[in-house]
C-alpha cells in the first residue's frame, strides 16, 4: 500500500480492503478503520463497483467484532448500503452473507 498500489492485479481487489481485513485479524482496530475508510474512498473514486459493497461488508464485520460504542449502529448502516448495492449488481449470495451479518449486529 505504501508504494501506491491500490488494486491487486491477479484478483482485482482493493489493497486497502485487504489491509483492513489483515489489521482487523490482528485486532489493530485503529489501523483497520483507517484502511477500510481508505478503501471506501478508493472504491468510489476509481469507481470499483464490486468493491463498494464488499468494503462495507468487511468493514461492518470488523466493527461488530470490535464492539466499541457506536460500532453496531455504523455496521448496520454499512450493511444496509451493501445489501442494496449487491441487489443492484446482482450478487444474491453476497446479499445472504450481508443479511446474516446484519442479523448478528
N, CA, C and O atoms as a GROMACS GRO file, in nm:
protein
  420
    1UNK      N    1   0.081  -0.118   0.000
    1UNK     CA    2   0.000   0.000   0.000
    1UNK      C    3   0.086   0.125   0.000
    1UNK      O    4   0.057   0.221  -0.071
    2UNK      N    5   0.191   0.124   0.079
    2UNK     CA    6   0.275   0.243   0.090
    2UNK      C    7   0.342   0.277  -0.043
    2UNK      O    8   0.384   0.391  -0.064
    3UNK      N    9   0.353   0.179  -0.132
    3UNK     CA   10   0.414   0.203  -0.263
    3UNK      C   11   0.315   0.264  -0.362
    3UNK      O   12   0.351   0.296  -0.475
    4UNK      N   13   0.190   0.281  -0.319
    4UNK     CA   14   0.092   0.344  -0.404
    4UNK      C   15   0.000   0.249  -0.480
    4UNK      O   16  -0.083   0.294  -0.559
    5UNK      N   17   0.014   0.119  -0.456
    5UNK     CA   18  -0.072   0.022  -0.523
    5UNK      C   19  -0.211   0.024  -0.459
    5UNK      O   20  -0.224   0.023  -0.337
    6UNK      N   21  -0.313   0.027  -0.544
    6UNK     CA   22  -0.450   0.030  -0.491
    6UNK      C   23  -0.532  -0.091  -0.534
    6UNK      O   24  -0.635  -0.119  -0.472
    7UNK      N   25  -0.489  -0.164  -0.637
    7UNK     CA   26  -0.564  -0.280  -0.685
    7UNK      C   27  -0.466  -0.396  -0.702
    7UNK      O   28  -0.360  -0.381  -0.762
    8UNK      N   29  -0.504  -0.513  -0.650
    8UNK     CA   30  -0.425  -0.633  -0.667
    8UNK      C   31  -0.455  -0.686  -0.806
    8UNK      O   32  -0.572  -0.695  -0.844
    9UNK      N   33  -0.354  -0.722  -0.885
    9UNK     CA   34  -0.370  -0.749  -1.026
    9UNK      C   35  -0.429  -0.886  -1.057
    9UNK      O   36  -0.516  -0.896  -1.144
   10UNK      N   37  -0.385  -0.992  -0.993
   10UNK     CA   38  -0.430  -1.126  -1.030
   10UNK      C   39  -0.575  -1.151  -0.991
   10UNK      O   40  -0.644  -1.228  -1.058
   11UNK      N   41  -0.621  -1.090  -0.887
   11UNK     CA   42  -0.761  -1.098  -0.845
   11UNK      C   43  -0.800  -0.957  -0.803
   11UNK      O   44  -0.768  -0.915  -0.692
   12UNK      N   45  -0.868  -0.885  -0.890
   12UNK     CA   46  -0.893  -0.743  -0.863
   12UNK      C   47  -0.964  -0.718  -0.730
   12UNK      O   48  -1.079  -0.757  -0.710
   13UNK      N   49  -0.892  -0.655  -0.643
   13UNK     CA   50  -0.943  -0.621  -0.511
   13UNK      C   51  -0.863  -0.500  -0.462
   13UNK      O   52  -0.745  -0.485  -0.495
   14UNK      N   53  -0.927  -0.416  -0.384
   14UNK     CA   54  -0.853  -0.302  -0.329
   14UNK      C   55  -0.757  -0.350  -0.221
   14UNK      O   56  -0.795  -0.420  -0.128
   15UNK      N   57  -0.632  -0.311  -0.235
   15UNK     CA   58  -0.529  -0.346  -0.138
   15UNK      C   59  -0.568  -0.291   0.000
   15UNK      O   60  -0.543  -0.356   0.102
   16UNK      N   61  -0.627  -0.172   0.004
   16UNK     CA   62  -0.666  -0.114   0.132
   16UNK      C   63  -0.769  -0.202   0.204
   16UNK      O   64  -0.766  -0.211   0.327
   17UNK      N   65  -0.860  -0.266   0.129
   17UNK     CA   66  -0.956  -0.356   0.193
   17UNK      C   67  -0.884  -0.476   0.252
   17UNK      O   68  -0.912  -0.516   0.365
   18UNK      N   69  -0.790  -0.533   0.176
   18UNK     CA   70  -0.714  -0.646   0.228
   18UNK      C   71  -0.634  -0.605   0.352
   18UNK      O   72  -0.624  -0.682   0.448
   19UNK      N   73  -0.579  -0.485   0.349
   19UNK     CA   74  -0.503  -0.436   0.464
   19UNK      C   75  -0.596  -0.416   0.584
   19UNK      O   76  -0.556  -0.440   0.698
   20UNK      N   77  -0.718  -0.372   0.559
   20UNK     CA   78  -0.816  -0.358   0.667
   20UNK      C   79  -0.851  -0.491   0.728
   20UNK      O   80  -0.860  -0.504   0.850
   21UNK      N   81  -0.871  -0.592   0.644
   21UNK     CA   82  -0.900  -0.727   0.692
   21UNK      C   83  -0.784  -0.779   0.774
   21UNK      O   84  -0.803  -0.838   0.881
   22UNK      N   85  -0.662  -0.759   0.725
   22UNK     CA   86  -0.543  -0.806   0.796
   22UNK      C   87  -0.529  -0.736   0.931
   22UNK      O   88  -0.501  -0.800   1.032
   23UNK      N   89  -0.549  -0.606   0.933
   23UNK     CA   90  -0.538  -0.531   1.060
   23UNK      C   91  -0.645  -0.576   1.157
   23UNK      O   92  -0.618  -0.592   1.276
   24UNK      N   93  -0.767  -0.598   1.107
   24UNK     CA   94  -0.875  -0.645   1.195
   24UNK      C   95  -0.843  -0.784   1.250
   24UNK      O   96  -0.873  -0.813   1.366
   25UNK      N   97  -0.783  -0.868   1.167
   25UNK     CA   98  -0.746  -1.002   1.213
   25UNK      C   99  -0.646  -0.996   1.328
   25UNK      O  100  -0.647  -1.080   1.418
   26UNK      N  101  -0.561  -0.895   1.324
   26UNK     CA  102  -0.464  -0.874   1.430
   26UNK      C  103  -0.516  -0.785   1.542
   26UNK      O  104  -0.441  -0.747   1.632
   27UNK      N  105  -0.645  -0.751   1.536
   27UNK     CA  106  -0.710  -0.668   1.636
   27UNK      C  107  -0.644  -0.530   1.648
   27UNK      O  108  -0.642  -0.470   1.756
   28UNK      N  109  -0.590  -0.482   1.537
   28UNK     CA  110  -0.533  -0.348   1.530
   28UNK      C  111  -0.643  -0.257   1.478
   28UNK      O  112  -0.644  -0.216   1.362
   29UNK      N  113  -0.736  -0.226   1.566
   29UNK     CA  114  -0.861  -0.161   1.528
   29UNK      C  115  -0.842  -0.025   1.461
   29UNK      O  116  -0.907   0.003   1.360
   30UNK      N  117  -0.755   0.058   1.514
   30UNK     CA  118  -0.735   0.191   1.455
   30UNK      C  119  -0.680   0.181   1.313
   30UNK      O  120  -0.722   0.255   1.224
   31UNK      N  121  -0.588   0.090   1.292
   31UNK     CA  122  -0.532   0.069   1.158
   31UNK      C  123  -0.640   0.015   1.066
   31UNK      O  124  -0.650   0.057   0.951
   32UNK      N  125  -0.720  -0.078   1.115
   32UNK     CA  126  -0.827  -0.136   1.034
   32UNK      C  127  -0.925  -0.029   0.989
   32UNK      O  128  -0.963  -0.025   0.872
   33UNK      N  129  -0.966   0.057   1.080
   33UNK     CA  130  -1.059   0.165   1.045
   33UNK      C  131  -0.998   0.254   0.937
   33UNK      O  132  -1.065   0.287   0.839
   34UNK      N  133  -0.874   0.291   0.955
   34UNK     CA  134  -0.806   0.377   0.857
   34UNK      C  135  -0.803   0.311   0.719
   34UNK      O  136  -0.829   0.377   0.619
   35UNK      N  137  -0.771   0.183   0.715
   35UNK     CA  138  -0.762   0.112   0.586
   35UNK      C  139  -0.899   0.097   0.522
   35UNK      O  140  -0.913   0.116   0.401
   36UNK      N  141  -1.001   0.063   0.602
   36UNK     CA  142  -1.135   0.050   0.545
   36UNK      C  143  -1.188   0.184   0.496
   36UNK      O  144  -1.254   0.190   0.392
   37UNK      N  145  -1.160   0.291   0.567
   37UNK     CA  146  -1.203   0.424   0.522
   37UNK      C  147  -1.133   0.460   0.391
   37UNK      O  148  -1.195   0.519   0.302
   38UNK      N  149  -1.006   0.425   0.379
   38UNK     CA  150  -0.932   0.447   0.253
   38UNK      C  151  -0.997   0.366   0.142
   38UNK      O  152  -1.017   0.417   0.031
   39UNK      N  153  -1.029   0.241   0.170
   39UNK     CA  154  -1.091   0.154   0.069
   39UNK      C  155  -1.228   0.206   0.027
   39UNK      O  156  -1.261   0.201  -0.092
   40UNK      N  157  -1.306   0.256   0.121
   40UNK     CA  158  -1.436   0.315   0.085
   40UNK      C  159  -1.418   0.430  -0.014
   40UNK      O  160  -1.487   0.439  -0.115
   41UNK      N  161  -1.323   0.517   0.018
   41UNK     CA  162  -1.297   0.632  -0.068
   41UNK      C  163  -1.249   0.586  -0.206
   41UNK      O  164  -1.299   0.635  -0.308
   42UNK      N  165  -1.154   0.494  -0.210
   42UNK     CA  166  -1.100   0.447  -0.336
   42UNK      C  167  -1.206   0.377  -0.421
   42UNK      O  168  -1.210   0.394  -0.543
   43UNK      N  169  -1.291   0.299  -0.358
   43UNK     CA  170  -1.395   0.226  -0.431
   43UNK      C  171  -1.487   0.321  -0.505
   43UNK      O  172  -1.537   0.288  -0.613
   44UNK      N  173  -1.510   0.438  -0.449
   44UNK     CA  174  -1.596   0.537  -0.514
   44UNK      C  175  -1.518   0.623  -0.613
   44UNK      O  176  -1.573   0.661  -0.717
   45UNK      N  177  -1.394   0.655  -0.583
   45UNK     CA  178  -1.316   0.741  -0.672
   45UNK      C  179  -1.278   0.670  -0.801
   45UNK      O  180  -1.273   0.734  -0.907
   46UNK      N  181  -1.251   0.540  -0.795
   46UNK     CA  182  -1.197   0.471  -0.914
   46UNK      C  183  -1.297   0.469  -1.031
   46UNK      O  184  -1.246   0.498  -1.139
   47UNK      N  185  -1.420   0.442  -1.031
   47UNK     CA  186  -1.501   0.366  -0.936
   47UNK      C  187  -1.481   0.216  -0.956
   47UNK      O  188  -1.458   0.167  -1.066
   48UNK      N  189  -1.491   0.145  -0.845
   48UNK     CA  190  -1.473  -0.001  -0.841
   48UNK      C  191  -1.601  -0.058  -0.783
   48UNK      O  192  -1.612  -0.080  -0.662
   49UNK      N  193  -1.698  -0.081  -0.871
   49UNK     CA  194  -1.835  -0.110  -0.832
   49UNK      C  195  -1.846  -0.232  -0.738
   49UNK      O  196  -1.917  -0.225  -0.638
   50UNK      N  197  -1.778  -0.340  -0.770
   50UNK     CA  198  -1.789  -0.460  -0.687
   50UNK      C  199  -1.728  -0.438  -0.549
   50UNK      O  200  -1.777  -0.492  -0.450
   51UNK      N  201  -1.624  -0.359  -0.541
   51UNK     CA  202  -1.560  -0.334  -0.412
   51UNK      C  203  -1.645  -0.244  -0.321
   51UNK      O  204  -1.630  -0.248  -0.199
   52UNK      N  205  -1.733  -0.164  -0.377
   52UNK     CA  206  -1.812  -0.073  -0.294
   52UNK      C  207  -1.892  -0.148  -0.187
   52UNK      O  208  -1.884  -0.111  -0.070
   53UNK      N  209  -1.968  -0.252  -0.221
   53UNK     CA  210  -2.037  -0.326  -0.114
   53UNK      C  211  -1.944  -0.418  -0.036
   53UNK      O  212  -1.965  -0.441   0.083
   54UNK      N  213  -1.842  -0.471  -0.103
   54UNK     CA  214  -1.750  -0.561  -0.034
   54UNK      C  215  -1.678  -0.492   0.081
   54UNK      O  216  -1.667  -0.547   0.190
   55UNK      N  217  -1.630  -0.370   0.056
   55UNK     CA  218  -1.563  -0.295   0.163
   55UNK      C  219  -1.660  -0.273   0.279
   55UNK      O  220  -1.622  -0.288   0.395
   56UNK      N  221  -1.783  -0.237   0.248
   56UNK     CA  222  -1.882  -0.212   0.352
   56UNK      C  223  -1.907  -0.337   0.437
   56UNK      O  224  -1.915  -0.329   0.560
   57UNK      N  225  -1.919  -0.452   0.371
   57UNK     CA  226  -1.946  -0.576   0.445
   57UNK      C  227  -1.829  -0.614   0.537
   57UNK      O  228  -1.850  -0.649   0.653
   58UNK      N  229  -1.709  -0.606   0.484
   58UNK     CA  230  -1.592  -0.641   0.566
   58UNK      C  231  -1.570  -0.539   0.679
   58UNK      O  232  -1.532  -0.576   0.790
   59UNK      N  233  -1.592  -0.413   0.649
   59UNK     CA  234  -1.579  -0.307   0.749
   59UNK      C  235  -1.682  -0.330   0.859
   59UNK      O  236  -1.650  -0.321   0.978
   60UNK      N  237  -1.805  -0.361   0.822
   60UNK     CA  238  -1.910  -0.387   0.920
   60UNK      C  239  -1.874  -0.507   1.007
   60UNK      O  240  -1.896  -0.504   1.128
   61UNK      N  241  -1.820  -0.610   0.947
   61UNK     CA  242  -1.778  -0.728   1.022
   61UNK      C  243  -1.675  -0.690   1.128
   61UNK      O  244  -1.682  -0.735   1.242
   62UNK      N  245  -1.580  -0.606   1.089
   62UNK     CA  246  -1.478  -0.560   1.184
   62UNK      C  247  -1.540  -0.480   1.297
   62UNK      O  248  -1.505  -0.499   1.414
   63UNK      N  249  -1.634  -0.392   1.264
   63UNK     CA  250  -1.698  -0.310   1.366
   63UNK      C  251  -1.777  -0.395   1.465
   63UNK      O  252  -1.773  -0.370   1.586
   64UNK      N  253  -1.846  -0.495   1.415
   64UNK     CA  254  -1.922  -0.585   1.503
   64UNK      C  255  -1.826  -0.658   1.596
   64UNK      O  256  -1.852  -0.672   1.715
   65UNK      N  257  -1.715  -0.705   1.541
   65UNK     CA  258  -1.615  -0.775   1.622
   65UNK      C  259  -1.555  -0.682   1.729
   65UNK      O  260  -1.538  -0.722   1.844
   66UNK      N  261  -1.522  -0.559   1.690
   66UNK     CA  262  -1.461  -0.466   1.784
   66UNK      C  263  -1.558  -0.428   1.895
   66UNK      O  264  -1.521  -0.429   2.012
   67UNK      N  265  -1.681  -0.395   1.859
   67UNK     CA  266  -1.784  -0.368   1.959
   67UNK      C  267  -1.767  -0.242   2.040
   67UNK      O  268  -1.814  -0.236   2.153
   68UNK      N  269  -1.701  -0.141   1.986
   68UNK     CA  270  -1.687  -0.013   2.057
   68UNK      C  271  -1.821   0.063   2.050
   68UNK      O  272  -1.907   0.030   1.968
   69UNK      N  273  -1.838   0.164   2.135
   69UNK     CA  274  -1.962   0.243   2.128
   69UNK      C  275  -1.985   0.298   1.987
   69UNK      O  276  -1.895   0.356   1.926
   70UNK      N  277  -2.106   0.279   1.937
   70UNK     CA  278  -2.143   0.327   1.806
   70UNK      C  279  -2.110   0.231   1.692
   70UNK      O  280  -2.156   0.251   1.579
   71UNK      N  281  -2.032   0.127   1.720
   71UNK     CA  282  -1.990   0.035   1.613
   71UNK      C  283  -2.107  -0.042   1.552
   71UNK      O  284  -2.114  -0.058   1.430
   72UNK      N  285  -2.198  -0.090   1.635
   72UNK     CA  286  -2.309  -0.170   1.584
   72UNK      C  287  -2.398  -0.086   1.493
   72UNK      O  288  -2.442  -0.132   1.388
   73UNK      N  289  -2.425   0.037   1.534
   73UNK     CA  290  -2.508   0.125   1.452
   73UNK      C  291  -2.441   0.152   1.317
   73UNK      O  292  -2.507   0.149   1.213
   74UNK      N  293  -2.311   0.180   1.319
   74UNK     CA  294  -2.239   0.206   1.194
   74UNK      C  295  -2.237   0.080   1.108
   74UNK      O  296  -2.252   0.087   0.986
   75UNK      N  297  -2.217  -0.035   1.172
   75UNK     CA  298  -2.215  -0.162   1.099
   75UNK      C  299  -2.349  -0.186   1.030
   75UNK      O  300  -2.353  -0.227   0.914
   76UNK      N  301  -2.457  -0.162   1.102
   76UNK     CA  302  -2.591  -0.181   1.042
   76UNK      C  303  -2.610  -0.090   0.921
   76UNK      O  304  -2.665  -0.132   0.819
   77UNK      N  305  -2.565   0.033   0.933
   77UNK     CA  306  -2.576   0.128   0.822
   77UNK      C  307  -2.495   0.079   0.701
   77UNK      O  308  -2.545   0.080   0.588
   78UNK      N  309  -2.371   0.037   0.725
   78UNK     CA  310  -2.286  -0.012   0.617
   78UNK      C  311  -2.346  -0.136   0.551
   78UNK      O  312  -2.343  -0.150   0.429
   79UNK      N  313  -2.402  -0.225   0.632
   79UNK     CA  314  -2.461  -0.346   0.578
   79UNK      C  315  -2.586  -0.318   0.496
   79UNK      O  316  -2.608  -0.380   0.392
   80UNK      N  317  -2.668  -0.225   0.542
   80UNK     CA  318  -2.787  -0.186   0.464
   80UNK      C  319  -2.745  -0.133   0.328
   80UNK      O  320  -2.807  -0.166   0.227
   81UNK      N  321  -2.642  -0.050   0.326
   81UNK     CA  322  -2.591   0.002   0.198
   81UNK      C  323  -2.537  -0.111   0.112
   81UNK      O  324  -2.563  -0.117  -0.009
   82UNK      N  325  -2.460  -0.201   0.174
   82UNK     CA  326  -2.401  -0.313   0.099
   82UNK      C  327  -2.509  -0.400   0.037
   82UNK      O  328  -2.498  -0.439  -0.079
   83UNK      N  329  -2.613  -0.431   0.113
   83UNK     CA  330  -2.721  -0.516   0.062
   83UNK      C  331  -2.786  -0.451  -0.059
   83UNK      O  332  -2.812  -0.519  -0.159
   84UNK      N  333  -2.813  -0.323  -0.052
   84UNK     CA  334  -2.873  -0.253  -0.165
   84UNK      C  335  -2.780  -0.256  -0.287
   84UNK      O  336  -2.826  -0.276  -0.399
   85UNK      N  337  -2.652  -0.235  -0.264
   85UNK     CA  338  -2.556  -0.238  -0.375
   85UNK      C  339  -2.545  -0.378  -0.435
   85UNK      O  340  -2.539  -0.392  -0.557
   86UNK      N  341  -2.542  -0.481  -0.351
   86UNK     CA  342  -2.539  -0.618  -0.402
   86UNK      C  343  -2.662  -0.646  -0.488
   86UNK      O  344  -2.652  -0.712  -0.591
   87UNK      N  345  -2.778  -0.597  -0.445
   87UNK     CA  346  -2.901  -0.615  -0.524
   87UNK      C  347  -2.887  -0.548  -0.661
   87UNK      O  348  -2.925  -0.605  -0.764
   88UNK      N  349  -2.833  -0.427  -0.661
   88UNK     CA  350  -2.820  -0.352  -0.786
   88UNK      C  351  -2.728  -0.421  -0.886
   88UNK      O  352  -2.749  -0.411  -1.007
   89UNK      N  353  -2.624  -0.490  -0.837
   89UNK     CA  354  -2.530  -0.554  -0.930
   89UNK      C  355  -2.554  -0.704  -0.943
   89UNK      O  356  -2.478  -0.774  -1.011
   90UNK      N  357  -2.659  -0.756  -0.877
   90UNK     CA  358  -2.698  -0.895  -0.894
   90UNK      C  359  -2.606  -0.996  -0.828
   90UNK      O  360  -2.557  -1.088  -0.894
   91UNK      N  361  -2.582  -0.979  -0.699
   91UNK     CA  362  -2.497  -1.071  -0.624
   91UNK      C  363  -2.576  -1.133  -0.509
   91UNK      O  364  -2.556  -1.096  -0.393
   92UNK      N  365  -2.667  -1.229  -0.539
   92UNK     CA  366  -2.755  -1.283  -0.436
   92UNK      C  367  -2.683  -1.355  -0.323
   92UNK      O  368  -2.725  -1.346  -0.208
   93UNK      N  369  -2.575  -1.427  -0.352
   93UNK     CA  370  -2.502  -1.496  -0.246
   93UNK      C  371  -2.446  -1.395  -0.145
   93UNK      O  372  -2.448  -1.418  -0.024
   94UNK      N  373  -2.397  -1.285  -0.195
   94UNK     CA  374  -2.340  -1.182  -0.109
   94UNK      C  375  -2.449  -1.108  -0.030
   94UNK      O  376  -2.425  -1.061   0.081
   95UNK      N  377  -2.568  -1.098  -0.089
   95UNK     CA  378  -2.680  -1.042  -0.013
   95UNK      C  379  -2.702  -1.127   0.110
   95UNK      O  380  -2.719  -1.076   0.221
   96UNK      N  381  -2.702  -1.259   0.092
   96UNK     CA  382  -2.719  -1.351   0.204
   96UNK      C  383  -2.610  -1.336   0.309
   96UNK      O  384  -2.639  -1.338   0.428
   97UNK      N  385  -2.486  -1.321   0.265
   97UNK     CA  386  -2.375  -1.301   0.359
   97UNK      C  387  -2.398  -1.176   0.443
   97UNK      O  388  -2.382  -1.176   0.565
   98UNK      N  389  -2.434  -1.068   0.375
   98UNK     CA  390  -2.455  -0.940   0.444
   98UNK      C  391  -2.577  -0.948   0.536
   98UNK      O  392  -2.574  -0.893   0.646
   99UNK      N  393  -2.684  -1.015   0.493
   99UNK     CA  394  -2.802  -1.027   0.577
   99UNK      C  395  -2.774  -1.109   0.702
   99UNK      O  396  -2.824  -1.076   0.810
  100UNK      N  397  -2.696  -1.216   0.689
  100UNK     CA  398  -2.660  -1.296   0.808
  100UNK      C  399  -2.575  -1.213   0.905
  100UNK      O  400  -2.593  -1.222   1.027
  101UNK      N  401  -2.484  -1.135   0.851
  101UNK     CA  402  -2.402  -1.048   0.936
  101UNK      C  403  -2.490  -0.942   1.005
  101UNK      O  404  -2.471  -0.912   1.122
  102UNK      N  405  -2.585  -0.888   0.931
  102UNK     CA  406  -2.677  -0.790   0.987
  102UNK      C  407  -2.758  -0.850   1.101
  102UNK      O  408  -2.785  -0.782   1.201
  103UNK      N  409  -2.797  -0.975   1.088
  103UNK     CA  410  -2.872  -1.043   1.194
  103UNK      C  411  -2.790  -1.060   1.322
  103UNK      O  412  -2.845  -1.070   1.431
  104UNK      N  413  -2.657  -1.063   1.308
  104UNK     CA  414  -2.567  -1.075   1.424
  104UNK      C  415  -2.549  -0.941   1.494
  104UNK      O  416  -2.515  -0.937   1.613
  105UNK      N  417  -2.571  -0.832   1.422
  105UNK     CA  418  -2.542  -0.699   1.475
  105UNK      C  419  -2.645  -0.656   1.578
  105UNK      O  420  -2.636  -0.547   1.633
   0.00000   0.00000   0.00000
